[in-house]
Amino acid sequence: MKKRNKGLYYYIRNITRLRGKRGLNLTQDPVPNLIMKIDVTRGSDNRLQIYADIGVSAV
C-alpha cells in the first residue's frame, strides 16, 4: 500500500475550473496556489523544492 501525503490544497485563481472535482490530476489540472502541510519528520526541504518546481506559489 502506498502512503499518501495529506495536506490542504487551495485554489484561488482557478477555483471555478476545479469546483466540484473529487480528485486532482496534475497532468490535466493546474497546480494549487497554496499548499498547507504539517511535517513532523525530516526531509521537508526536498518536498518544498518539488512544490516550487511544479509552480505552487505558496507553501
OpenMM code with the backbone's topology and positions (N, CA, C; nanometers):
from openmm import Vec3, app, unit

residues = "MET LYS LYS ARG ASN LYS GLY LEU TYR TYR TYR ILE ARG ASN ILE THR ARG LEU ARG GLY LYS ARG GLY LEU ASN LEU THR GLN ASP PRO VAL PRO ASN LEU ILE MET LYS ILE ASP VAL THR ARG GLY SER ASP ASN ARG LEU GLN ILE TYR ALA ASP ILE GLY VAL SER ALA VAL".split()
positions = [
    Vec3(0.0849, -0.1183, 0.0000),
    Vec3(0.0000, 0.0000, 0.0000),
    Vec3(0.0893, 0.1244, 0.0000),
    Vec3(0.0597, 0.2170, -0.0858),
    Vec3(0.1377, 0.3393, -0.0960),
    Vec3(0.0831, 0.4447, -0.0010),
    Vec3(0.1725, 0.5040, 0.0755),
    Vec3(0.1314, 0.6083, 0.1695),
    Vec3(0.1061, 0.7386, 0.0940),
    Vec3(-0.0049, 0.8006, 0.1234),
    Vec3(-0.0392, 0.9281, 0.0593),
    Vec3(0.0008, 1.0433, 0.1503),
    Vec3(0.0572, 1.1468, 0.0905),
    Vec3(0.0860, 1.2692, 0.1654),
    Vec3(-0.0412, 1.3499, 0.1758),
    Vec3(-0.0800, 1.3796, 0.2957),
    Vec3(-0.2008, 1.4582, 0.3171),
    Vec3(-0.1618, 1.6036, 0.3410),
    Vec3(-0.2437, 1.6898, 0.2953),
    Vec3(-0.2231, 1.8317, 0.3145),
    Vec3(-0.3474, 1.9055, 0.2699),
    Vec3(-0.3488, 2.0328, 0.2900),
    Vec3(-0.4594, 2.1165, 0.2451),
    Vec3(-0.4142, 2.1910, 0.1203),
    Vec3(-0.4891, 2.1759, 0.0141),
    Vec3(-0.4556, 2.2373, -0.1129),
    Vec3(-0.5618, 2.3401, -0.1468),
    Vec3(-0.5185, 2.4608, -0.1766),
    Vec3(-0.6129, 2.5689, -0.2045),
    Vec3(-0.5934, 2.6227, -0.3458),
    Vec3(-0.7043, 2.6410, -0.4129),
    Vec3(-0.7048, 2.7045, -0.5447),
    Vec3(-0.7708, 2.8398, -0.5301),
    Vec3(-0.7035, 2.9405, -0.5761),
    Vec3(-0.7559, 3.0760, -0.5687),
    Vec3(-0.7867, 3.1252, -0.7100),
    Vec3(-0.6899, 3.1147, -0.7990),
    Vec3(-0.7070, 3.1646, -0.9358),
    Vec3(-0.7975, 3.0754, -1.0210),
    Vec3(-0.7952, 2.9455, -0.9976),
    Vec3(-0.8688, 2.8521, -1.0834),
    Vec3(-0.9846, 2.7832, -1.0123),
    Vec3(-1.0394, 2.8459, -0.9124),
    Vec3(-1.1433, 2.7814, -0.8319),
    Vec3(-1.2661, 2.7436, -0.9155),
    Vec3(-1.3048, 2.8260, -1.0097),
    Vec3(-1.4237, 2.7942, -1.0894),
    Vec3(-1.3990, 2.6735, -1.1798),
    Vec3(-1.2767, 2.6561, -1.2259),
    Vec3(-1.2424, 2.5405, -1.3096),
    Vec3(-1.2438, 2.4100, -1.2316),
    Vec3(-1.2127, 2.4157, -1.1031),
    Vec3(-1.1949, 2.2945, -1.0247),
    Vec3(-1.3071, 2.2667, -0.9257),
    Vec3(-1.3971, 2.3578, -0.9093),
    Vec3(-1.5073, 2.3386, -0.8135),
    Vec3(-1.5871, 2.2140, -0.8506),
    Vec3(-1.6104, 2.1287, -0.7506),
    Vec3(-1.6892, 2.0087, -0.7707),
    Vec3(-1.6079, 1.8851, -0.8083),
    Vec3(-1.4803, 1.9012, -0.8390),
    Vec3(-1.3970, 1.7854, -0.8727),
    Vec3(-1.3653, 1.7063, -0.7469),
    Vec3(-1.3568, 1.5757, -0.7594),
    Vec3(-1.3280, 1.4905, -0.6441),
    Vec3(-1.1806, 1.4553, -0.6333),
    Vec3(-1.1055, 1.4683, -0.7398),
    Vec3(-0.9643, 1.4321, -0.7376),
    Vec3(-0.8810, 1.5330, -0.8129),
    Vec3(-0.7514, 1.5218, -0.7969),
    Vec3(-0.6584, 1.6134, -0.8617),
    Vec3(-0.5676, 1.5331, -0.9529),
    Vec3(-0.5562, 1.5758, -1.0758),
    Vec3(-0.4680, 1.5129, -1.1729),
    Vec3(-0.3784, 1.6222, -1.2292),
    Vec3(-0.2526, 1.6254, -1.1831),
    Vec3(-0.1632, 1.7342, -1.2224),
    Vec3(-0.1212, 1.7286, -1.3684),
    Vec3(-0.1534, 1.6205, -1.4389),
    Vec3(-0.1256, 1.6198, -1.5826),
    Vec3(-0.2336, 1.6955, -1.6595),
    Vec3(-0.3493, 1.7179, -1.5953),
    Vec3(-0.4592, 1.7893, -1.6604),
    Vec3(-0.4984, 1.9167, -1.5857),
    Vec3(-0.4921, 1.9142, -1.4542),
    Vec3(-0.5364, 2.0267, -1.3723),
    Vec3(-0.4198, 2.1187, -1.3388),
    Vec3(-0.4487, 2.2465, -1.3142),
    Vec3(-0.3417, 2.3372, -1.2720),
    Vec3(-0.2951, 2.3032, -1.1302),
    Vec3(-0.1735, 2.3461, -1.0975),
    Vec3(-0.1221, 2.3224, -0.9625),
    Vec3(-0.1950, 2.4140, -0.8649),
    Vec3(-0.2046, 2.3741, -0.7378),
    Vec3(-0.2686, 2.4595, -0.6373),
    Vec3(-0.1918, 2.5907, -0.6201),
    Vec3(-0.2621, 2.6945, -0.5781),
    Vec3(-0.1976, 2.8218, -0.5491),
    Vec3(-0.1347, 2.8233, -0.4109),
    Vec3(-0.1893, 2.7443, -0.3194),
    Vec3(-0.1399, 2.7411, -0.1819),
    Vec3(-0.1506, 2.5999, -0.1284),
    Vec3(-0.0440, 2.5519, -0.0652),
    Vec3(-0.0453, 2.4204, -0.0016),
    Vec3(-0.0059, 2.4387, 0.1439),
    Vec3(-0.0858, 2.3805, 0.2338),
    Vec3(-0.0537, 2.3840, 0.3764),
    Vec3(-0.0336, 2.2406, 0.4228),
    Vec3(0.0793, 2.2162, 0.4844),
    Vec3(0.1107, 2.0817, 0.5294),
    Vec3(0.1933, 2.0908, 0.6563),
    Vec3(0.1624, 2.0052, 0.7515),
    Vec3(0.2408, 1.9966, 0.8739),
    Vec3(0.3294, 1.8745, 0.8608),
    Vec3(0.4592, 1.8957, 0.8725),
    Vec3(0.5546, 1.7874, 0.8569),
    Vec3(0.6340, 1.7740, 0.9861),
    Vec3(0.6223, 1.6601, 1.0500),
    Vec3(0.6935, 1.6377, 1.1761),
    Vec3(0.8109, 1.5423, 1.1570),
    Vec3(0.8498, 1.5234, 1.0317),
    Vec3(0.9641, 1.4377, 1.0013),
    Vec3(1.0704, 1.5187, 0.9300),
    Vec3(1.1828, 1.4554, 0.9092),
    Vec3(1.2892, 1.5215, 0.8336),
    Vec3(1.2606, 1.5081, 0.6845),
    Vec3(1.3229, 1.5909, 0.6050),
    Vec3(1.3074, 1.5798, 0.4609),
    Vec3(1.2122, 1.6804, 0.3991),
    Vec3(1.1664, 1.7754, 0.4749),
    Vec3(1.0732, 1.8746, 0.4212),
    Vec3(1.1367, 1.9593, 0.3121),
    Vec3(1.2659, 1.9843, 0.3233),
    Vec3(1.3322, 2.0689, 0.2242),
    Vec3(1.3157, 2.0135, 0.0838),
    Vec3(1.3242, 1.8823, 0.0685),
    Vec3(1.3064, 1.8212, -0.0633),
    Vec3(1.1656, 1.8445, -0.1158),
    Vec3(1.0668, 1.8304, -0.0309),
    Vec3(0.9280, 1.8490, -0.0746),
    Vec3(0.9012, 1.9939, -0.1127),
    Vec3(0.9569, 2.0871, -0.0395),
    Vec3(0.9360, 2.2280, -0.0718),
    Vec3(0.9903, 2.2599, -0.2102),
    Vec3(1.1025, 2.2035, -0.2457),
    Vec3(1.1596, 2.2265, -0.3782),
    Vec3(1.0710, 2.1657, -0.4863),
    Vec3(1.0139, 2.0507, -0.4592),
    Vec3(0.9233, 1.9879, -0.5561),
    Vec3(0.8027, 2.0771, -0.5808),
    Vec3(0.7428, 2.1293, -0.4745),
    Vec3(0.6286, 2.2202, -0.4906),
    Vec3(0.6681, 2.3435, -0.5710),
    Vec3(0.7850, 2.3989, -0.5431),
    Vec3(0.8323, 2.5165, -0.6175),
    Vec3(0.8530, 2.4815, -0.7647),
    Vec3(0.9077, 2.3642, -0.7922),
    Vec3(0.9336, 2.3227, -0.9296),
    Vec3(0.8074, 2.3067, -1.0133),
    Vec3(0.6958, 2.2650, -0.9500),
    Vec3(0.5728, 2.2492, -1.0273),
    Vec3(0.4905, 2.3782, -1.0332),
    Vec3(0.5368, 2.4829, -0.9662),
    Vec3(0.4732, 2.6132, -0.9808),
    Vec3(0.3785, 2.6558, -0.8712),
    Vec3(0.3788, 2.5866, -0.7569),
    Vec3(0.2940, 2.6301, -0.6453),
    Vec3(0.3496, 2.7623, -0.5936),
    Vec3(0.2655, 2.8639, -0.5847),
    Vec3(0.3141, 2.9972, -0.5487),
    Vec3(0.3356, 3.0157, -0.3991),
    Vec3(0.2747, 2.9343, -0.3134),
    Vec3(0.2935, 2.9485, -0.1687),
    Vec3(0.2774, 2.8135, -0.1011),
    Vec3(0.3695, 2.7826, -0.0109),
    Vec3(0.3620, 2.6587, 0.0679),
    Vec3(0.3744, 2.6957, 0.2123),
] * unit.nanometer
topology = app.Topology()
chain = topology.addChain("A")
for resn in residues:
    res = topology.addResidue(resn, chain)
    for name in ("N", "CA", "C"):
        topology.addAtom(name, app.Element.getBySymbol(name[0]), res)
